[in-house]
């Protein structure tokens, strides 16, 4: 297995990643209406924009599958506009019915080399999937009209794109959620560039299997949660701490179960 090592950065363009909480709010979906809105966001990214899914497979402008009802869905909202900026879901391996594989395992069913998860206790494993960042928030902030529309401050506008901030925020939220529930291991299908981005922020993942064609070139990656946070600097630890406190209060209010 390959461990991706990149330069550790807690700030991009001089902006602290944890500062994103000043502009975005993190939530866990606790209603069907929220999940429906996230499925529409996924449709707009995966189907309408990127063409990963055929429109006939996304009726009603919604992208969903059988795993959605067995997942916990996290999303971020732009505080000033109220727009949903991105989402991700978490699937606990032990929550799946007998005989149902994780999406990552299904993706490799036709591959000659399978990701090796045999030695990992299923009760300690979850999969991260369906990361989607809204098109508006992936555009360069040099677009003055968009910057004014969504009220992003000039220091955030210096970032190359908002994708890096929001992806790190969502993955940090997933790690914090997993730790709060006592999980030890995470896996995901990711493009190498996302893995490099996460590793620059101190979230380290090991490659489990070769790249395959799956909505672009992606591979199976794995991390123990202790390894995932080993490279974090103070800024990233502060971010995870804020997320943990926020998710903890939501769990108490909603009785959330993973």
N, C-alpha and C positions, 0 to 999 in steps of 0.2 A: 504494500500500500504506500502511496506517495503522500507526504505531508507538505502542504503548500506553505512556504515561508516567504513573506514579503515584508517590506519595510513597515514597521508599526507606525501608524499615524492616528492620532485621536482628533486631529483637526484637518480640515481640507479648506484651502483658500483662506486660512486664518480663522475659520469659524469652528467653534466647538460643536461636535456632533450632538452632545447633550443639549445644546442651545435649541435644537429643533423642537423641544417641548414648548418653547415659547411661541411657536407658530402652529404646531400640530398637536392634536389630542389623540390618545390611544384608547381604543375600546375593544371589548369582547362582545361579539354578537350574541344576544340572548333572546332574540325573537326571529320569527320566520320572515318578517318584513326586512330586518337587517340583512339576513342571509340573501334574500331576494335582491336587495340593492347591490350586494357584493357580487352576486352572479351576473348582474347586468354590467358591472364594471369589468369583470373578467371577459364577458362577451365583447365589450368595446375594445379591449386590448387584444385578446387571443383570436377573435373571429373577425371583427370589423377592421381593425388596424393591421395586425400582423399576419392574418390569414392562416393561423395555425389550425383552426377548426373550420370545417365547412358549415355554411349557414344552415343547412338542413339539419345539422346536429345540434343546433343552438336555437330551438324554437322559442318564440317570444322574446328574442334578444336576451337570452339568458344562457350562460355557459355553466353547466353543472354535470355531476355524475353521481353514481351510487354512494360514493364516499362522503359526500357533503353532509348527509344526515348523521354520519358517524364521526364528524370532525368538530373541533373547536375553531371558530373563525375569529381572527383578529383584524382590526382595520384602523387606519389613521384618518383623521378628519382635519382639514385646514380650519383653524379656529375662527379666522375672520370671515371667511366665505361660507363655512359649513359644508364645503364640498368634500366628498370622500376622495382621498389622495392615493390610497393604496390598501392592499389587503393580502393576507396569507392565511393558510389553514394548517392545523395540526391534527394528525391522526395517530392515536395510540394503538400500537400493534395488538395489545391484549383486548382492545374493545371490538376488534373485528370478529364477525362470526367464524366458526370453525370452517376451514377450507378456503377462506378469503385471504388473498395475499395483499400486501401493501402495494400501492400504485407503482412504486419503484421496482418491485419484484415483477409485476406484470409487464412493465416496459421492457424488461430484459428476457422475456419468455422465448423470443425468437433469436436471441443472441447465443453465440457459442460459449461465451464466458459470462457466468452469472455473478452478481455481487454476493460475496460471502458474508451472510448474516447469521450463519448457523451457530456460532459461538456466543451470540448475544442473547441474553434472556429476553423473551418477548415482553414480559411485564415491565421491563426497564427501557423499552425502545419506542420512539415515536418518529413519524415522518413529517417533514416540512414540505408543503407543496402549494401550488397555485399562487405563487407570488405574482402580484399584478400592481403596477404603478400607473395611475391615470395618465393619459397622453399629455394633458396640460402640464402636469408636474414633472414630466420628463423633457420638456422643451427647454432650450437654453434661456436663461434669465436675461439675455441681451434683448429679448423681445419685450420692449418697454410696455406695450399694451397689456401683455399677460402679467408683467410684474405689477402694474398698477391695478389690474383687475383683481388679483389675488393678494395684494397688499404685502408682498414679500419685501423685507428690508434690504437695503443696498448691500450689507455685508453678506447676506445669504445669496444675493444676486451674483456675487463674485465666484460662486461655485461653478464648476464645469457644467453639471446638471444637478437637478434635485434627486435624480434616481439614486445616486450613491447614498445620500443622506437617508432617504426613505427606506431603501433596502436594508441598510444597517439598522435603522430604528426598528423595522419589523422583525428582522432576524434576532436582534437583541431581545425584543419582546418575547419571541418564541423560546429563547434560551431561558429567560427569566421565568416564563410560565412553566416550562419543563422542570426547572429546579424546584419551583414552589410545590409541584406535585410529586416530587421525589423521583423523577426519571433520571437515568444516568446516561442515556445514549440518544443521539439524533442522527437521522439520515435524510438525504434529499437528492433529487435529480437537479443538477445545476450546470449552467454553462461555465467553462473555466474562468471567464472574465468576472463572473459574480463571485467565484471562490477567491480570486485574487483580491477583489474589492473587500470582501469580508475579512480576509487575512490581514489586510492593511490596517483594519480596525481592531485586530487582535482576536477575531473569531476564526479558529483554525479547523479545517476539515481535511480528512484523508480521502484520497480517491480509492474506490473499491473495485471498479470495473472500467473497461475501456469506454471511450466515447462512442455513442450510438446516435442515430438520427431519431430525435424525439422532440418535436417542436424546435428544430435546430440541433446543432451538435451539443449533446449533453452527456454527462456521466453520473454514475452513482457515487455519492460522497457520504462520509460517516464522521462523526465526532463523538467522543465522550464529552459530557458537559463540562467536566473538570478541565479537559484539554482545550475545549472551545474558548474558555475564559483565561487560560494561562497567560496569553500574550497581551491581555488588556492593560492599558495604562490607566491613570487616575480618571481621565475624562470618561473613558468607556465604562469603568466601574461605577462612576457616578450615574451614568445613563442607566445601566442595568439596575442600580439601586432604586432610582426613581420609578422605573418600570415595575419592579417587584412590589414596591409600596402601592402603586396605583392598581395593579392587578389584584393584589391582596384585598384591597377594599372592595373591588368589584365582585370578587369571589364571595365575600361575606354577605354582600347585598343580594346577590343573585342565586347563591347556592350552586355555582358553576361546578360541573363534574367533568373531568377529562377521562 
